[in-house]
Amino acid sequence: QADALGSAIPWHDHCRAAKKRARTIQYARGRPKRVKHYRELLKITRKTLGYVEQAAAQLPLAAGPAGELWQAMVRHYRPLIEQIIAQTERRVLGGEAVQAGDKLVSLFEPHADIIVKGSRDVDYGHKLNLTTGRSGLILDLVIEAGNPADSERFLPMLERHIGIWDQAPRQAAADGGYASRENLRRAKAWGVRDMAFHKKSGLKVEDMVKSNWVYRKLRNFRAGIEAGISCLKRAYGLRRCTWRGLDHFKTYVWSSVVAYNLVLFTRLKP
């Protein structure tokens, strides 16, 4: 792009070399082999960044909105590239354990977070916490920042529900990850009579609900929520967001939820 705008610096396209190293890193066995190719990839990245900086020093002289747009792109991407280089040197070359919140995992979607789901593959995006009613309608949704533990998000979600509806639900069910003795105590104090967590996590059934029959009913209800989540992923596009930017990500998620609720409205009897 800089060439097309009038930059006259000598440069070389390293795309093939970079892709080759990245592919080798992906399939390399053993840390020493990966470190060697990481060093080569970092060298290529710095060289390419040097081309960009030389072009940026020349192009302010080029008039026109195209040159200004190019400079804006450079100002946006340069610090992101430098952050990726720094975290790679810390993690790969220095052997430092970089916190997930300090990592930039996408150059083009810098808002993306690392979402770890137990022993399964790592996903990238944003964690969603939602509440549903007896009919299956989605009553509330929070797009989380970072990767907070489920147990930390139970009380804020319950508090939001009480704030919206001016009362606590008489009965509630939640995934096992939200379970803790403090969460159960606070839910009971806020007016929830029967609070069933899918996994007991050291809690007794009689502490959560009034009978085993109620616990089974609420646990089965929570299992049914998985069907709604699966439908959101398969039929309403929540498996993968295709809109760029954090604001567009949030818009995409909410549009999927609204569409899901509207369809459910038409299926409910008046």
C-alpha positions in Angstrom: 0.0 0.0 0.0 2.8 2.4 0.8 4.4 1.7 -2.6 1.1 2.5 -4.3 1.0 5.8 -2.4 4.5 6.9 -3.6 6.9 5.4 -1.1 10.3 4.6 -2.7 12.0 2.5 0.1 13.5 -0.8 -0.9 11.7 -3.7 0.7 11.1 -7.4 0.3 7.9 -9.4 0.8 8.5 -12.0 3.6 5.0 -13.5 3.6 6.0 -16.9 2.4 8.9 -17.1 4.9 6.7 -16.0 7.8 4.0 -18.6 6.9 6.6 -21.3 6.5 8.0 -20.6 10.0 4.5 -20.3 11.5 3.5 -23.7 10.1 6.8 -25.3 11.3 6.2 -23.9 14.8 2.6 -25.4 14.8 3.9 -28.9 14.0 7.3 -28.8 15.7 7.9 -31.3 18.5 9.9 -30.1 21.4 10.6 -26.6 22.8 14.2 -26.2 21.4 12.9 -26.6 17.8 10.1 -24.2 18.3 12.4 -21.6 19.9 14.7 -21.7 16.9 11.8 -21.0 14.4 10.3 -18.4 16.8 13.6 -16.5 16.7 13.5 -16.5 12.9 9.9 -15.4 12.8 10.6 -12.5 15.2 13.5 -11.5 13.0 11.2 -11.4 9.9 8.6 -9.4 11.9 11.1 -6.8 13.0 12.5 -6.4 9.5 9.0 -5.9 8.1 8.1 -3.5 10.8 11.3 -1.6 9.9 10.0 -1.3 6.3 6.8 0.2 7.6 8.5 2.7 9.8 10.7 3.9 6.9 7.6 4.3 4.7 5.8 6.1 7.5 8.7 8.6 7.7 8.3 9.4 3.9 4.6 9.3 3.4 3.6 12.4 5.5 4.8 14.4 2.5 2.3 12.6 0.3 -1.0 14.6 0.2 -4.5 13.1 0.1 -6.8 11.2 2.3 -5.4 7.8 1.2 -2.0 8.7 2.8 -3.7 9.9 6.0 -5.7 6.6 6.2 -2.5 4.6 5.7 -0.8 6.5 8.5 -3.8 5.9 10.8 -3.5 2.2 10.1 0.2 2.3 11.0 -0.5 4.1 14.3 -3.1 1.5 15.1 -1.2 -1.7 14.2 2.4 -0.7 15.2 1.9 -0.9 19.0 -0.1 -4.1 18.7 2.7 -5.7 16.7 5.2 -4.5 19.3 3.1 -6.0 22.1 3.0 -9.3 20.3 6.8 -9.3 19.8 7.3 -8.4 23.5 4.9 -11.1 24.8 6.5 -13.7 22.5 10.0 -12.9 23.8 8.8 -13.1 27.4 6.8 -16.4 26.9 8.9 -18.3 24.4 12.5 -17.0 24.7 12.4 -16.1 28.4 10.2 -18.9 29.6 8.0 -16.5 31.5 4.4 -17.5 32.3 2.4 -14.6 30.8 -1.0 -14.0 32.3 -3.9 -14.6 29.9 -5.1 -11.0 30.5 -1.7 -9.6 29.4 -1.8 -11.5 26.1 -2.9 -10.2 22.8 -4.3 -13.2 20.9 -5.5 -11.5 17.7 -3.9 -8.6 15.8 -7.2 -7.8 14.0 -9.5 -8.5 17.0 -7.4 -7.2 19.9 -10.5 -7.3 22.2 -10.6 -11.1 22.1 -10.0 -13.0 25.3 -8.6 -16.5 26.0 -11.5 -18.7 27.2 -10.4 -21.9 28.8 -13.1 -24.6 29.1 -11.6 -27.2 31.5 -9.5 -29.8 29.6 -11.0 -29.0 26.3 -9.4 -26.9 23.5 -8.8 -23.2 24.2 -11.3 -20.9 22.6 -11.0 -17.2 21.8 -13.7 -14.6 22.2 -15.8 -13.5 25.1 -17.5 -15.5 27.9 -21.3 -15.0 28.0 -23.5 -15.4 31.1 -27.2 -15.6 30.6 -30.3 -16.2 32.6 -33.5 -17.7 31.2 -37.1 -18.1 32.5 -39.4 -21.0 32.8 -40.6 -20.5 29.2 -37.0 -20.6 27.8 -36.9 -16.8 27.1 -33.5 -15.2 27.7 -34.1 -12.7 30.4 -30.6 -11.2 30.8 -27.2 -11.5 29.2 -23.8 -10.2 30.2 -20.8 -10.2 27.8 -17.9 -10.7 30.2 -14.4 -9.1 30.0 -11.6 -11.6 30.5 -12.2 -15.1 31.7 -13.8 -14.8 35.2 -14.6 -17.9 37.2 -18.3 -18.9 37.0 -18.5 -18.9 40.8 -17.5 -15.2 40.8 -20.3 -14.3 38.4 -23.3 -16.0 40.1 -24.1 -13.3 42.6 -23.7 -10.4 40.1 -26.1 -12.2 37.7 -28.6 -12.9 40.5 -28.4 -9.3 41.7 -29.0 -8.1 38.1 -32.1 -10.3 37.9 -33.5 -8.9 41.2 -32.8 -5.4 40.0 -34.7 -6.0 36.7 -37.7 -7.8 38.2 -37.8 -6.3 41.7 -37.8 -9.7 43.3 -35.7 -12.8 43.6 -36.8 -16.0 41.8 -38.6 -18.4 44.0 -36.6 -21.3 42.6 -33.4 -21.2 40.5 -31.0 -23.6 39.0 -27.4 -23.0 37.9 -24.5 -24.9 36.4 -22.1 -26.7 38.7 -19.3 -24.1 38.1 -21.4 -21.5 39.9 -21.7 -23.6 43.1 -20.1 -22.4 46.4 -21.3 -22.3 50.0 -21.2 -18.5 50.0 -23.2 -18.2 46.8 -25.8 -20.5 48.3 -26.0 -18.5 51.5 -26.4 -15.2 49.7 -29.0 -16.5 47.3 -31.1 -17.8 50.3 -30.6 -14.5 52.1 -31.9 -12.6 49.0 -35.1 -14.7 48.9 -34.4 -17.7 46.7 -36.2 -20.6 48.4 -34.8 -23.5 46.3 -31.3 -23.0 44.8 -30.1 -26.1 42.9 -26.6 -26.3 41.5 -26.1 -29.0 38.8 -23.0 -30.3 40.7 -23.2 -30.4 44.5 -19.5 -29.3 45.0 -19.7 -30.3 48.6 -23.1 -28.9 49.3 -25.9 -31.0 50.7 -29.2 -31.3 48.8 -31.2 -30.4 52.0 -29.2 -27.2 52.2 -30.1 -26.2 48.6 -33.7 -27.3 48.3 -36.5 -28.7 50.4 -36.5 -32.2 48.9 -34.7 -34.6 46.5 -37.7 -34.4 44.2 -37.4 -30.6 43.9 -33.6 -30.9 43.3 -34.2 -33.4 40.4 -36.8 -31.1 38.8 -34.5 -28.1 39.0 -31.5 -30.0 37.8 -33.4 -31.3 34.8 -34.6 -27.8 34.1 -31.0 -26.6 34.0 -30.1 -29.4 31.6 -32.9 -28.2 29.4 -31.2 -24.8 29.2 -28.4 -26.5 27.3 -30.8 -27.1 24.4 -31.5 -23.4 24.2 -27.8 -22.6 24.2 -27.2 -25.2 21.5 -30.0 -23.6 19.4 -28.4 -20.2 19.8 -25.1 -21.6 18.5 -26.5 -23.6 15.6 -29.5 -21.6 14.4 -28.6 -18.1 15.5 -24.9 -17.8 14.8 -23.5 -17.7 18.3 -20.9 -20.3 17.6 -18.8 -17.8 15.8 -19.1 -14.0 15.4 -18.3 -12.7 11.9 -18.6 -9.0 12.7 -15.3 -7.1 13.4 -14.7 -5.0 16.5 -15.9 -5.2 20.1 -19.0 -3.0 19.6 -20.0 -5.1 16.6 -19.3 -8.3 18.6 -21.8 -7.1 21.2 -24.3 -6.1 18.6 -24.0 -9.5 16.9 -24.6 -11.3 20.2 -27.6 -9.2 21.2 -29.2 -9.5 17.7 -28.9 -13.3 17.9 -30.6 -13.3 21.4 -33.4 -10.9 20.3 -34.1 -13.0 17.2 -34.2 -16.2 19.4 -36.6 -14.5 21.8 -38.9 -13.3 19.0 -39.1 -16.7 17.5 -39.9 -18.2 20.9 -42.6 -15.6 21.4 -44.4 -16.8 18.3 -44.3 -20.4 19.6 -45.7 -19.6 23.0 -49.5 -19.9 23.5 -51.2 -16.6 24.3 
